[in-house]
């Protein structure tokens, strides 16, 4: 039982970091295809704009969990 609890808690801790891993693994694809600022090479964005959107989306997914009210029984 402890093993499963450890695995679940470990996965919960890694969930916000997943977009960063995806950015590192798919760097070339993101910087060439998904980057919003690819028409402006002087910005040297290289897909960081996409990474920021994904991190914001992950943060929004986590937000409702932290804002739940705890009601006493």
N, C-alpha and C positions, 0 to 999 in steps of 0.2 A: 504494500500500500504506500509506503514511504517513497518507493522508487517512482511510482506513478505521480505522486504529488510533486516530487522533485522535477520530473520531466515537464509537467504542466506549468509549474512556476518558471522553469527555465525558458520555456517557449513564450510565456507572457513577457519575460524580460527582453527577449530577442525580437519581439514583434515590431517595436519602433525602429529597430536597426535594419530591418529587411530592405527598405528602399535604398539604403546606402550600399548594401551588398549587391543589389541588383544594378545600381549605377556603376560600381566598380567592374562587375562582370560584363555588363553590356555597354561599356563606355563608348566604343566606336559607333555602335548603332544609335545610341541616344544622342551623341554629339552630331551625327550626320543626318539623322532622320527626325528625331523627336524634339530637337532643340527649337525653341521658339525664336531665338535671336540668330538663326543661321544666316539671315540676310545682312546682319551687322557684324562682320568678323572682327571689327575693331573692339568690340566688347569682350572678346575672348571668353565667352560664356561656356562653350564646350559642353553643353548639356546640363549645367548647374541649375538653369532655370527649371528644367524638368525635374531635377532632384528636389528642388525647393517645393514644387507643387506636390510631389509625392509625399514629402515629409509633412507638409501642411495637411494633406488628406489623411495621413496616418494619425496625425495629432487630433484631427476632428473626429476620427473613429474612436479614439480613446477618450475624448472629452465627456460624452454622456455617461461613461462608467464612473468618472470621478465626481460628477455633479448629482448623482443619485442621492436622495435624502434617506437617511437611516431613521426609520420610525421605531420607537420602542414598543415592545409588546405589552 
